[in-house]
Amino acid sequence: MAIQLSVAVRTARVTAIETTIGTAPLLRIYSGAQPADCATAASGTLLAECTLPSDWATETNGVLTKSGTWSDSAANATGTAGHYRIYDSGGTTCHLQGTVTA
């Protein structure tokens, strides 16, 4: 079964992501494959970590895109990035993860 969503529903879904995660979340980039899900402990070597801007994502027509400056002035370790995780501002709860490609 294929599903299609209106722009209003897509907007509500993607807006909920930034609202739930909150302001100033942490982006962490790790080596290796991502864990099975966000509830699984982090894996790989932490290569980089940065605090994202308060308004870190922008919604346009149901699509969420990054906004503001996302940068890390000093890497935590060397290695090849394999996946990322976005945590709440306290760094305790992973809410979003995915693979990293060149």
C-alpha positions as CSV (number, residue, x, y, z in Angstrom):
1,M,0.0,0.0,0.0
2,A,1.4,3.4,-1.0
3,I,0.7,6.4,1.2
4,Q,0.8,10.0,0.3
5,L,0.6,12.9,2.8
6,S,-0.6,16.4,2.3
7,V,1.8,19.3,2.8
8,A,0.0,20.1,6.1
9,V,0.6,16.6,7.5
10,R,4.2,16.5,6.3
11,T,4.7,19.9,7.9
12,A,3.3,18.8,11.2
13,R,5.5,15.7,11.2
14,V,8.7,17.4,10.5
15,T,8.0,20.3,12.8
16,A,7.5,17.9,15.6
17,I,11.0,16.6,15.2
18,E,12.6,20.0,16.1
19,T,10.0,20.6,18.8
20,T,10.6,17.3,20.4
21,I,14.4,17.4,20.3
22,G,14.5,21.0,21.5
23,T,16.9,23.9,21.2
24,A,20.7,23.5,21.2
25,P,20.8,19.8,20.6
26,L,24.1,17.9,20.2
27,L,25.3,16.5,16.9
28,R,27.7,13.6,17.4
29,I,29.5,11.9,14.5
30,Y,30.8,8.3,15.0
31,S,32.8,5.8,13.0
32,G,31.3,2.5,12.0
33,A,27.7,1.4,11.4
34,Q,24.8,3.0,13.2
35,P,23.2,1.2,16.1
36,A,19.9,-0.7,15.5
37,D,17.8,2.2,16.7
38,C,18.1,5.4,18.8
39,A,17.4,3.5,22.0
40,T,20.5,1.3,21.5
41,A,23.8,2.6,23.0
42,A,26.1,4.5,20.8
43,S,28.7,2.5,18.9
44,G,32.0,3.3,17.1
45,T,34.4,6.1,18.0
46,L,33.1,9.6,18.7
47,L,34.8,11.6,16.0
48,A,33.2,15.0,16.4
49,E,30.6,16.7,18.5
50,C,29.0,20.1,18.2
51,T,26.1,22.0,19.7
52,L,23.6,23.0,17.0
53,P,22.0,26.4,16.8
54,S,18.8,27.0,18.7
55,D,16.8,27.0,15.5
56,W,18.7,24.2,13.9
57,A,16.1,23.1,11.3
58,T,13.7,24.9,9.0
59,E,10.5,23.5,7.5
60,T,9.5,24.4,4.0
61,N,6.6,22.6,2.3
62,G,6.8,19.6,4.6
63,V,10.6,19.2,4.2
64,L,13.0,19.7,7.1
65,T,16.4,21.2,6.3
66,K,19.3,22.2,8.5
67,S,19.6,25.9,9.3
68,G,22.3,28.0,11.0
69,T,25.9,27.1,11.3
70,W,26.8,23.5,12.1
71,S,30.5,23.3,12.8
72,D,33.0,21.7,15.2
73,S,36.2,23.6,15.7
74,A,38.2,20.6,16.9
75,A,37.6,16.9,16.2
76,N,37.4,14.5,19.1
77,A,39.3,11.7,17.2
78,T,40.4,10.7,13.8
79,G,38.7,8.2,11.6
80,T,36.1,7.7,8.9
81,A,32.6,8.9,9.7
82,G,30.0,6.2,9.5
83,H,26.9,7.6,11.2
84,Y,25.6,10.5,13.2
85,R,23.2,10.9,16.1
86,I,21.3,14.0,17.3
87,Y,20.8,14.2,21.1
88,D,18.8,16.5,23.3
89,S,20.8,19.4,24.7
90,G,21.8,17.3,27.8
91,G,23.3,14.7,25.5
92,T,21.5,11.9,27.1
93,T,18.6,11.0,24.7
94,C,19.3,10.1,21.1
95,H,16.3,11.3,19.0
96,L,17.6,11.0,15.5
97,Q,20.4,9.0,13.7
98,G,21.5,8.1,10.2
99,T,24.4,7.2,8.0
100,V,27.1,9.5,6.8
101,T,28.3,9.5,3.2
102,A,30.9,11.6,1.4
